[in-house]
């Protein structure tokens, strides 16, 4: 009886489906959380992503529920096309809100800064790619 069940195609299909569903559940639950554990880690992640022009890494730190990949790609492309270098990011409390200040050096030698608001939710820090004045 057991030998007959092992040889049955139906048994193998059911077994394959069960293993496939289990693998999908494990992959989904082990997916890394978006954001960073601290604002300092967030600043380091943003700096590394901008220096490496890595939109995928920056998208993991962006707080937008939809369009994070597009926003990250636009940000990385803008920095790359502008030819900026010497990028550094520091967390600062500005006007009562925690923000990331991205400092960079333009090709003409002028320094530039960009203030990006942060979001703290579910014990994770994320950055909003829409700059504040």
C-alpha positions as CSV (number, residue, x, y, z in Angstrom):
1,X,0.0,0.0,0.0
2,X,2.8,2.4,0.9
3,X,4.8,1.5,-2.1
4,X,1.8,2.2,-4.3
5,X,1.3,5.6,-2.8
6,X,5.0,6.5,-3.3
7,X,4.7,5.6,-7.0
8,X,1.5,7.6,-7.5
9,X,1.9,10.9,-9.4
10,X,-0.9,12.4,-7.3
11,X,1.1,11.9,-4.1
12,X,4.1,13.6,-5.6
13,X,2.0,16.6,-6.8
14,X,0.4,17.1,-3.4
15,X,3.8,16.8,-1.7
16,X,5.4,19.3,-4.1
17,X,2.5,21.8,-3.6
18,X,2.9,21.5,0.2
19,X,6.7,22.1,0.1
20,X,6.2,25.0,-2.4
21,X,3.7,26.7,-0.1
22,X,5.9,26.2,2.9
23,X,8.9,27.6,1.1
24,X,6.9,30.7,0.1
25,X,5.7,31.3,3.6
26,X,9.3,31.0,5.0
27,X,10.6,33.4,2.4
28,X,7.9,36.0,3.1
29,X,8.4,35.9,6.9
30,X,12.2,36.1,6.6
31,X,12.1,39.2,4.4
32,X,14.1,42.0,6.0
33,X,12.1,44.9,7.5
34,X,12.2,48.2,5.6
35,X,14.1,51.0,7.3
36,X,16.8,51.1,10.0
37,X,16.9,50.3,13.7
38,X,18.3,53.8,14.6
39,X,18.5,57.2,12.9
40,X,22.3,56.9,12.8
41,X,22.0,53.6,10.9
42,X,19.5,55.3,8.6
43,X,22.0,58.1,7.9
44,X,24.7,55.6,7.2
45,X,22.5,53.6,4.9
46,X,21.4,56.7,2.9
47,X,25.0,57.8,2.5
48,X,26.2,54.4,1.4
49,X,23.3,54.1,-1.1
50,X,23.9,57.6,-2.6
51,X,27.7,57.1,-2.9
52,X,27.2,53.7,-4.6
53,X,24.3,55.0,-6.7
54,X,22.3,52.0,-5.4
55,X,18.6,52.7,-5.9
56,X,17.6,49.3,-4.6
57,X,19.4,49.8,-1.3
58,X,17.9,53.3,-0.9
59,X,14.4,52.0,-1.7
60,X,14.6,49.8,1.4
61,X,15.0,53.0,3.5
62,X,12.2,55.0,1.9
63,X,9.0,55.5,3.8
64,X,6.6,55.6,0.8
65,X,4.2,52.6,0.7
66,X,4.0,52.8,-3.1
67,X,6.6,54.2,-5.4
68,X,9.6,53.8,-3.2
69,X,11.6,52.2,-6.0
70,X,10.8,55.1,-8.4
71,X,11.5,57.8,-5.8
72,X,14.8,56.1,-4.9
73,X,15.8,55.7,-8.6
74,X,15.0,59.4,-9.2
75,X,17.0,60.5,-6.2
76,X,20.0,58.4,-7.1
77,X,19.9,59.5,-10.7
78,X,19.6,63.1,-9.7
79,X,22.8,62.9,-7.6
80,X,24.6,60.9,-10.3
81,X,23.6,63.3,-13.1
82,X,24.6,66.3,-11.1
83,X,28.1,64.8,-10.6
84,X,28.1,65.4,-6.9
85,X,30.8,63.9,-4.7
86,X,31.8,63.8,-1.0
87,X,28.3,62.8,0.1
88,X,27.7,62.6,3.8
89,X,24.5,62.3,5.8
90,X,23.9,63.4,9.4
91,X,20.8,63.2,11.6
92,X,19.7,66.6,13.0
93,X,16.8,67.9,15.0
94,X,15.5,70.8,12.9
95,X,12.3,72.7,13.7
96,X,11.3,70.0,16.2
97,X,11.6,67.2,13.7
98,X,14.3,64.6,13.2
99,X,15.7,65.1,9.7
100,X,18.6,63.8,7.7
101,X,20.9,66.5,6.3
102,X,22.6,65.3,3.2
103,X,25.7,67.3,2.4
104,X,27.6,67.1,-0.9
105,X,30.1,68.9,-3.0
106,X,29.1,70.1,-6.5
107,X,31.4,69.9,-9.5
108,X,32.0,73.6,-9.3
109,X,33.3,73.3,-5.8
110,X,30.2,74.7,-4.1
111,X,28.7,72.8,-1.1
112,X,25.1,71.8,-1.1
113,X,22.7,70.4,1.5
114,X,19.4,68.6,1.3
115,X,17.1,68.2,4.3
116,X,15.1,64.9,4.2
117,X,12.4,64.3,6.9
118,X,12.4,61.0,8.7
119,X,9.6,58.8,9.8
120,X,9.7,56.6,13.0
121,X,7.1,53.9,13.0
122,X,7.1,50.3,14.4
123,X,10.5,50.9,15.9
124,X,12.0,51.4,12.4
125,X,13.4,54.7,11.0
126,X,12.8,55.5,7.4
127,X,13.5,58.6,5.2
128,X,10.9,60.5,3.2
129,X,12.5,61.4,-0.2
130,X,10.6,64.7,-0.5
131,X,13.0,67.4,0.7
132,X,11.8,70.2,3.0
133,X,12.9,73.8,2.6
